[in-house]
Amino acid sequence: MNTTSCFYSHHAQSLAEQYNALDFESVHQSWKQYWPSEGDSVLDIGAGSGRDAKWMNQQGADVIAVEPNEALRDIGKSITSECVTWLDDDLPALKNTINLGMRFNVILLSAVWMHLPLCQRERAFRKLANLLAPNGKLVITLRHGTFSDGRQSFSVSVDELESFSNAHGLKVKQVSESKDNLNRGDVHWQTVVMTLPDDGTGNLNTVRRIVVNDSKSATYKLALLRTLLRIADAHPGAVIERREGKVAISAGLVALYWVRQFKRLLDIEIDGSGLQQNTNTSKGLGFVKPDGWGFLKHLCADDFSIGALFLDDEAKALQKLFSHTLQTIKVGPVKFIYQGEKHNCLFQLVPPASRRQQTDTVILNNDFFSSYGQFVLDEKLWECFRLYHSWIEPLVVNQWVKEMQRFERNRERQISLQTYHDCLVWIDAAHDTREVRNRVQELVCTGESINSVWSGRPLHDEYHIDHCLPFAYWPNNDKWNLFPASAKENLTKSDRLPSARRLHDSRNRILDWWDLAWGSDSQKERFFTEASLSLPNLPFQCRDFEEVFESMGLQVRGVKSRLLVSEW
């Protein structure tokens, strides 16, 4: 902990009293015309004791408060409502914030920038720019004047922010001067308001070119895009590393979803064969080999799920299948998806540091996925996949159907349009909740009383298994996302997200259900494996139900922000 962090920890209470003695309107009068209003999403970085976060939330804004200092964060939590979400995060990385997959109408850095060393600022600004929604406002207050109490600060200037704005597609809207509200004669302030006129990336056009305009002799390019879209949307916890504008995810996870989507396409029997996927049927598909795909042909797509166990010959075949799949991806779509020059590939497969050893037992978890190396792509493209998944996915599916319809073998069989679409679903629309239902029945048979997580009322024969995050918007059948509820509650909730207040009120009942259903050693491993990949800011080694609950709340916020789902 550096001297500045130590100062804030040791003086948190007195500083909070000092900060909270001033009101938001007085401190931030200079940028009043840009203040957030009802419905705006706000990111308050360096939120301190919560004064600003509290006021903006009271105006109806949806506020996420970021504060790295635990003492100040605890005070902030105590004065703000449960509708304000607090994150332990800091500049320049903002890793936990970025993992939410959200964009914000207003980002406020009040009395923060001067603590950031000059060498970290360009990276920090890039992160901030990437977090802005179109037409969003980035507000940074600049403190001029040194500290005499041990806190460290660095020089700040409007020129620096203007330079960063120009480099990252932002426009400076306002620069204002103000005196110090604490009447310190040697301190004065400037406030800079910057805006993002559009999405600032151009990545949607890049994706559209790959989907619609690129030449294709097989469906491999579409398969890779759709695989990455699925992982970006369904598994915010999949990111292993963010560095120098790049994102790395486990190569094995890419292989898993590649296999899952082709399983339905190739296993369907229409006149003796599956759906044709390339122009040359005699050439075959590179990842379909007898000792891998062929040996596992009896399994269905849903058997390849997170946390699944494979033993002996099936485990060996699975490892060969993943190796065949990644080799196909490497020499196919990774090589031929590029921008401009052929050497400027958008994706990269990085092999593991050491040669992986084949094993007789495989669990589809992060350790296994990581053993195949990393899949690397541009951070902005990854965020584009996350934010615009619901727009891009239908485009990819429709183009894939068009590609399949033009292949000779498919044309001859006069396959219906619905059949093509049915083979391109990720999860069965029947909402397979059987495993959770079976668990409820097991518990009832042992004499346990099962209560609704939403109301606490006892459930008898007539109960439903409810998706916390509605399946219609975010298809996910992980155990953490499935709760026992009454039929009336489930039907009333329908395809809506639980509100922050409802989650807060149901917290203990949810935790109790998780502990009862999945707390035993035999159940726990798969629960946490699923949660760590599907939820943001949850470490792979997490074994704490309360941490999962907090991450679930963040995922609810992210889905609401991206898809504009209504609340229950």
N, C-alpha and C positions, 0 to 999 in steps of 0.2 A: 504494500500500500504506500503510495507516494505521500509527500507532505500535505498536498492539497486535500487528498482523500481523508487523511488523518484529521485534518482541521475540521472538515465537515462532520466527521464521526463524533469528535469530541465536543463540538459546539452545536450539535443538531438542534437541541431544544431551544437554546437562546436565538439561534438563527431563524428557526421556525417562527418564534414569537416576533422577531424583527420583520420577517417577510410578510407574515399574515396581518401585521398592523397596518399594512398598506392595502388598498383595494385595487383590483384588476383595472378598473376604469381609469384610475389616476396613473398607474404605472404604464399602461399601454394606450393612452389617449392618442398618441401620435399616429397610430395605424387603425384608427377606429373604423374607417370605411371598409376595412377588410376583416373585421372581427367575424368569427364564425357564428352561424345562426342555427336554428333548429334543423336537424337532419344532416348537418355537415359532419364528416369524419375528421377528427383532429388528432394529431400526434404531438404531444408536449414532451420535448426531449430536455432532460435536466429539469424535471418537474419539481424538484425540491420538496417542499412541505405541502404541495398540492393546492396552493392558493389559486393559481391560474386554471388548473385542471377542474377544480370545483366550480369556478365561475362559468367556464365554458360549458360544462355539463349542465349547469342550471339554465343555460340558454337553450337547451335541447340538443346540443351537439353530442356526438358519439365519441368519447375521449379515451385515448390510450396514453397513459402517463409513463414515461421512461425515466427511471432514476437509478443510477448505479450504487448510490450510497444507501446501505441498509437502514441506518438510523433515520435518515430523512424520509426514506420510502415508507417506513412503518408509521411515521407521523402523518405522512400524506394519506395513507390508507385510512387512518383513523378519522380524518376530517372530510373525506370524500365519500360519496355513496358507493354501493356495490356496482353501480352502473359505470363507474370509472375503472378501467382495467389497468393494473400496475405491472410493469415489466422491469426486471433487473437486466439492464443492457447499457451499453455505452458506445460512444464514438471512438474510433472511426468505423468499426465493423458493423455495429447495429445488427448483429447476427440474429438475435431472438426476434427483433422487430421485423426483419426481412422475411423470416420464416413464416410470418402470418399470412403472406401473400395478399396484403391489402394495399390500397392506394388512398391517399388522404387529401381532403380539400384544403386543409390548413396544417402546416408543420411549423411549430413554434420552438425556437431556441432562444430563451430569455436568459441573459447573463451566463452563457455557456461557451461561446466561441473563443473567448480570450484564454480559456484554460487549455485549449487544444494546440499542441505544438504545430509550428508551421509545416513541418514535413508530413503531417497526417491530414492536413486540411483538404487537399485535392481529392483524396480517397473518400473522406467524410462527405464532401459536397456531392460527389458522384452518387453515393448511397442515398443522400437526401433527395437528389433530383429524381432518382429512380423510384422513390416512394411517393412522389406527387401524382395525383390524379390530373387528367387534362383540365387545364384552367385552375389548377390548385395553386395555393399561395405558400411560399416559403418565407417565413419571417424570422430574421436574425437580428438580435440586439447586440450592439458592439459597445463594450465598456472601455472607455479611455481613462487611464489612471492606474497606478500600481497599487499593490496590496502591501500593508505594513504588518500583517499578522501571520506571515509564513506561507500563505497561499501563493502558488506559482501562477503567473500569467505571461502571455506573449502578446506582442504588438498586433493590432487589428486595424483594418482599413476598409473603406468602401471600395476602393480601387481593386483590392483583392477579390471581393465578392463579385464585382462587375466582371472581372476576368473569368472567374469560375462560371458565372452565369452564361457568358458568351460561349464558353467551351462546351457547355452541357445543354444548350438549347433553351435556356431560361431567359426571361426578359425582366430587367429591373423596372419595377413600376413606381417605387417611391423610396426616397431617402429623406429621413427627418432627423432633426436634432432635438435633444431635450436635456434638462438639468437633472441632477441626481435627486431622487425623491427622499433620500435620507439626509439631504443637505450637506453632503461631503463636498467641500469646495474644490478639491483636487480631482473630482470624478465627474465626467459628463458622458452622455450616451448618444449613439446614433442607432436608428432602426432602419433596416433595409428590407423592403418587401419585393420578392421576386415571384414570377408566375411562369407556369409551363403552358404555352399556348396549345399544344397538342400532346400526343403520347411521347414525342421526342425520340423515338427509337427507329421507326421504319421497319421493325421486325414483322409486323403483320403483312407488309408487302412481300418480304422475303419468304414467309411461310406460304403465302398465296401463290407465288411463283413456283415453289417446289410442288405444291399440290396440283395446280392447274396447268402450268405451262411447261414444266420439265418433261423431257422425253422419258418414256418408261417402257421397258420390254417385260417387266414383271412388276408385282405390287410391292416390292421391297421398300422403295422410298416412302410410300404411304404407310407401310407397316411400321417403319422406324418412327416416323412422325407421330403416328397414333400411339405407339408404345410410350414415347416420351410425354405426350399429352396426358396419357392416363397416369403415369407416375407423378408428373408435376401436380396434377389435380388431386389424386388419391393419396399421395404419400409425401406431404411436406417435410416429413422427417427423414426423407431419403438422402438429403444433401449431406455429403461427407465433409466437403471442404468448399470454401469460397476464397478465391485468391486471384488478385490481379484481373478482375473482371470476368473470371471464369467460375463455373460451378462444376463440381465432380460428384457423380452418384455411382453406386455400385454397379459394375458391369453385369453381375449376376442378376440383379433386379431387372435390367433391360432384357436379358435373356429370358427371364421368367415370363414377362408380359408378352414378349414376342411369341413364345411357345403357346401361351394361353389363347391369344387371338387366332393363331393359325389352327389350333386344335379343332375349333368349331367349323372352320372352313374346309379342312381336309378330311375330317372324320365323317362328315355327312355323306351318306351313301345315296347317290343319284345315278342310276344305271351303272352301278359298280364302282364308282369313284367319287372323290370329293370335287370341290369347285376348282377349276383350272386357275392357276395364279401366274402363268407366264406364257409368252408367245410360243415357246418351243417345248412341247410336252415331252419330247424324247430326252431333253436335257435334265429334267427333274429339278427339284429344289435342293439347294446345297446343304440344308440342315436336316433333311429327311434321309436318314441312313438306318440300315437294319439294326445296328448295335445300340442305337440311341432311340430315335423316334419310333422305329419299328418295334422295339422290345416293349415300349410303353404305350403302344397303340390302344390297349384295352382301357387305359385311363381316360377320363373326361377332363375338360378344361378346368372344372372346379376342383379337381383333385390336386391341381398345381396351385395351392393357396398358401398364403403366408403362414408359417408355423407347421406345415405338413411334414410328416415323417416318412422317409423312404429307407428301406433296409436291403442289405445284401445285393442281389442281382439288379433289383430295381434302382437302388442307390447308385450302382456303377453305371447303369444305362442313363440315368438322369444326368450324371456328371459328363458323360460323353455327349449327350444331347445339348447341354449348355455350351460345351466347347465347340461343337459343330455350329451351333446357332451364332455364337460370337464371331467365329471365323467367317460365316456367311455375311454377317452385318459389316465386318471390317472390309472385306473385298468387294462388297456391294454398295449399299447406301452410304456408308461412311466415306467411301472413296469418291462416289459420284454426286454427292450433295455438296456443292461448293458455291461460292459467290465470286463472280468475276473470273479470275484465273483459276485453273484446275487445282493448283496447289493450295488455294485458300479454302480448305475444307471447313465446314461449319461444326463438324463433330470429330472427336478423337477417342480411340480406344487405347487406354494405357494398360499394359500388362501388369500383373502383380510383381512385387519386388522380388519374390522368390517363387520358384516353380511349385505349383500346388500339387499335393499328393492325393491320390484317389483314396476314398474311405468306404467302409462298408455300411456306414450310417450317415444319413443326410437329414438335417432339419432345415427347412427353407426359412432361414433367419439371416440377420445382417452379417454374421461371421461367414456364413456360406457364400452369400452374394459378394462380399468384399474379396473373397479368395480368388475371384476371377479378374481382379483389377478394377479400373475405374473407367467410366464413360464421362468425357469432358465436353462441355459446350459453353457458349457465351452466356454470361449471367443475364444479360438483357433478354436474350432469346428464351431462356428458362422462365424468366418472370412473365414474358409474353405468353408462354404456354400456360402458366398458372392463371393469369388474369383473364385471358380470352379463350380458355378451354371450351366454354360452352358455345362459343361462336365458331371456333376452328374445327372441333370434332365433327359436327354435321357436314362441313365442307369436305373433310378427309373421307368420311364414310361414303358420301355421295359420289366422290371421284373414284373411290375404290370400286363401288358397284359398277360405274361406267366402264372402268378398265376390265373388270371380269366379264361384263356383257359383250365386249368386243372379241374375247378369246374364242377361237373356233369351237372347241369342245363344249364350252358353256352354251354357245349359240345353238348348237345341234340339239341340245337337250331341252331347249325352251324353258329354262328355269324362271320361275316367277320372281318378280321384284321383291315380294315379301320374304322369299327364301333367302335372297342375298342379305337383306337387312337383318333377318333373324340370326344369320351366321356371324354377324358383326356386332353382337352385343357383348359387353364385358362380363356382366353378371345376369343370371337368369331373372327375368322380370317378375317371377313368382315370389321374389323376396324370401329366399330360403332362410328361414329362421328355425328350422327343425332342431338344430343342435341346442339352441337356447331353450326351446320348448321341452326338449328331452331333459335338460338340466333342471328345469322347473319341476317336472314330474318326479325326477329322482329325489329332489329335496322334499317334495310333498310326501312321498312314500316313506321318508325317514322321520316324518312328523314335524317338519319345519313349516312355519306359517309364512306365506308369500304375500307381501304387501305391494301395492302400487308405489312406484318411486315418485310419482307426481303428487299423490294425495295422502299416501300412507294407509289407505283403506285396505283391509284384507281382501285378497283375491281368492275366489273359489273356482268352480269349474269353468266359468265363463271369464276368460281373460285374453288379452292380446299381447303380442310382443311388439313393442313400439320402437321405431328407429328414432333416436334422439335427433340426428341430422337426417331429414327426410330423404328416403331412397330416390324419390322422383327427381331431386336436384343433385344429390351427391350419393351415388350408389355405393353402399358400404355395408357389409354384413359382419363386421368385426364385433367381437363380444362386448367391447366397451360401448358400442353404439346401440345395443339392443337391450331394452328394459321391459320388465313386466308392468303392465298397466291395465286398467279396466277397458272394456270394449268402448264404453262411452267416451272415456278420455282420449283414446287413440283415434276414434272417429272425429271427435271435436277438434283435436290437434291437427288432423289431416296432414297436408304437406307444408306445415309451418315449422319454424324453428322455435325452440323454447326461449322466452325472453330472459334477459339477465336476471330479473327479479325471480322468475320461476326456477331458474337453475340454482340461484342462491338459496331459495327456500327449500329446494329438494336435495341439497348437497348431502346431508347426512344420510338420507334414505338411499341415494345413489351409491354412496360409499359402502353402506351396509349391504346393499345387494351385491356389489362387486366382491366384497369380502366373503359373503355367504356362498356365492355361486362359483367364484374363481380363485378364492384365497388358498385353497389346498395346493400342495406341491405339485400334484398331478395336473392341475388346471392352470396354475399361475403362469407358467413359461409362455404358453401360446398367447394368453391374454396380453402380456407385456410386449411380446414380440410384435403382435398386430398393432398395439397402441404406439410403440416407438416409431414405427414406419408411417403410420397414418396421421399422427398428430404433431403439431409444431412444437419445437423447443423441448422435446422430451428425449433425454439421452438414452442410448440403446441399453444401458445397464440399469435403467429405472426399474424399481420393484416397489414403488410407493403409489398406492391408489389415489392419494390426495394430489400428487403431481399429475397423474393422468386426468383427474377432474379439472385441474387448472388448465391443462393443455386442451381438453375438450371444450372448455369455455372459449379459449382463443380460436379454436377451429370454427365454432359456431359464429363468432364475430367475423372471421374471414369469409366464410360462405355467405353470410348475410351481406357483406360488403361487395363481394364479387358478383353475386347472382341476384341481389336485391330481393331476397326471400322475405315474406312477411313473418311476423312473430305471433306466438301464441302465449 
